Structure formats: C-alpha cells, structure tokens
Amino acid sequence: MHTTEAIAYLLSESSLIDKAIAHFGLTDDPKGAGYILPDGRMLDFSGKNDGGTPGVRALDHRDIGILYVGDMSISGTEAMVEFMQQIGAVRYSNMTGDIVASAAVKMSASQIDILTRTSKVGSYLVFDLDLQIGNKSEFDLVIDPIENHAQVRTALVDINKRFGGR
C-alpha cells in the first residue's frame, strides 16, 4: 500500500482523534501546536509531516477539515467547530508565548493543565467560549499580564464552569 493509500485508509477507518494524530502528528512544543486533545496531547500544526519546521506553527486551525475527506459540504470553519464539539479539542495558539485559545465544550483537567503549564508569566492569555474569536471585540477571559500559573488555573477552572453539564 502506498503512503497516499495508507493515509486515505486511516482517514476513513479510524476514530476522529486517531485520524487527527495520523495526519498531523503530536508535539510537545506549544509553539507548533494547533489543538489540545482531551487527554492533554497536542496536535502538531507545524506541518513537519509535509516538510514544515518543527516547533513553528504553519497550519491554520481550519486545516483540520482534511479529516472530513468524504464530506464536501463542510467548510474549514465548520470542520474546526465540528472537531472541537465532537472530541472536545481546545483550539490553541501559542506561537509567541502569548496564548489564544477557545473551547466548544467543557475542558478536561488535562487541557487546563496544559494551558496552565504553557502560560508564561508576563505574557497574556485570551480564551473564548465563542468559536468566532476573530469576529468579536471581547473575549470571555483575558489575563494580561499573566502574574503566575495559579492565576491562570483558577481563571480557567472558573470559566469552565460556564459550560455546566455540557
């Protein structure tokens, strides 16, 4: 089986998380991550599987649409929202030390841990429960500057309560 055929098979036969990992890979480097999975692993959006530079995010969150190969009716934005809702992924960007993130469902403790651990004192965190970050003038959570990790964890736990039982 050729590589292209193997990828096509994986994308059609695996769970959505498995498909995402098979296509994008995982990273421990926050600067190359695009999503945080519910178990705390980060999807690698550096594009290193296609020749990109590890640790430098090159892909857009909407590139997750590749996982919806058979559904031509879904746009990149719709795929992004669907992915976040279906598996509980947190959209994540930390390319400069400042964090911009959003969630569609309640975050797991592992996701909160990663967001807390990757936050940097003196930088900022903006977090949104509304998935249209670029179209808003306000975020649900802004910490600028981050004073310590406890501040970040407390704020994320508090904002997570807004999801209630979802």
N, C-alpha and C positions, 0 to 999 in steps of 0.2 A: 504494500500500500504506500503510495507517495505521500509526502508531507501534507500536501493540499487535501488529499482524500482523508488522511487521518484527522486533520483539523475539522473537516466537514463532518466526519463521523462523530467526533467528540461533541461538536456543537449541536448535533441532532439527538444524541443519545444520553447525554449527561444531565445532571441537575444544573440549575442555573448557576449556582456557586461553582460547581466543577467546571462548567463551561467558561466562566469568567477566569478562573485560575488557569485553565488550559490555554486560553487565548492570551491573556495579559501577563500571567505570572504573578508572583508575590514579591514584596520588597520589605526590608526592614528600615529603609531610608525614607523618612517622611517627605523629603523634597521630591521624591519620584512617585509618591502615592497619589491615587485618584479617588479611592474609596476605602473605607474601613468596614470590613465584614463583621457580622455579629460576634464572631469568636475573637476579634481583635487583629486578625491578619489584615494586611494592607495590599490592595491590588496595585501592581506596578504599572503606572501610566507613563513611564519613561520612554516606552516604545523600544526598549533594548532588544526585544524579540525580533524587531524589524530593523535593527541597526541603530537605534537611538542610543543616547548616552545614559548609562545607569545613573540614578540619583538626580536627573534633570527631567522634570515632567514635561513631556512633549505632546501628550494626547489630551483631548478635551473630554470632559465627563460624558458628553453625548456620544462619544465613540463606543460606549457600552452597547449601542444599537447593533453592533456586529453580532451580538448574541441572539438577536431576533431575526436570524437569517431568512426564515421562511415567511415572515410577515412583512410584506412590502407596504402595508398600510400604516406602519408605526414610524413616526419621525424620531430623530435623535433625542429631542427633548422628551417626547413621550416614552421612549425606551429608558431614558435616565430615570424618570419618575416611576415607571413600572418596576424597574430593577430595585430601586430604593424601597418601594412598597412591598414587593414580593419577598425579598430576602432580608429586608431590614438593614441594608447598607447605608452608611453615612457618607454623603458626598464630602470630599475633603481636599483642601488645598493648603499647602504649607511650603511654598516654593522659596519664600524669603525669610522664613522664621515667623511671619505673621500667619495666623490660621483663619481661614474662611471655611465654614462647614455648614451642612444642613442635613436634616433628617425628615423622613416622611412618617416614621413610626417610632415608638419608644426605643431609646437606645439601650443596648446591653451594658452591663457593668464593664465588660472588656472594651467596648467602644469608648466609654467615658474614661477608662484608664489610659487608653492610647491618646485621646485628646488632651488629657491632663499631662501625661508624660512628655508629649511632644510640644507642649506650650513652652514658651521661652519668656523668662522674666524680662520686662522692658518692651516686649513686642505687644501685639494685640490679638484678640480673638473676637471674631464676629460669627454668630451662629443664628441660623434661621430655621423655623419650622415651616415656613412658606418656601416652596421649592423655586420660586421665581426670584432669586436673590438679586439679579441684575435689574429687575424692574421695580424695585422698592426703594423708598427713601429712608426706611427704618428697618433695623434688624430686631429680632426678638431678644438677643443678648449681645451686648458689646462690652468687652473689658479692654480698656485702653488707658494706661498700660497695664499689663499683667504684673501684679506685685509678687505673687507666689503661686505655687501649684495648688495649695489648699483653696485659694480663692477660685481658681478655675473649676476644681472638682465640685465645690459647693454650688457654684452657679449652674453647672451642667446637670447636677442631680436635681436642683430646683426646677430648671426648665424642662427636664424630662417628665416631671410630674404633670405638665400641661397635657401630655398625651393620655393621661388617665389609664384606662384599661386597654387602650388600643395596642 
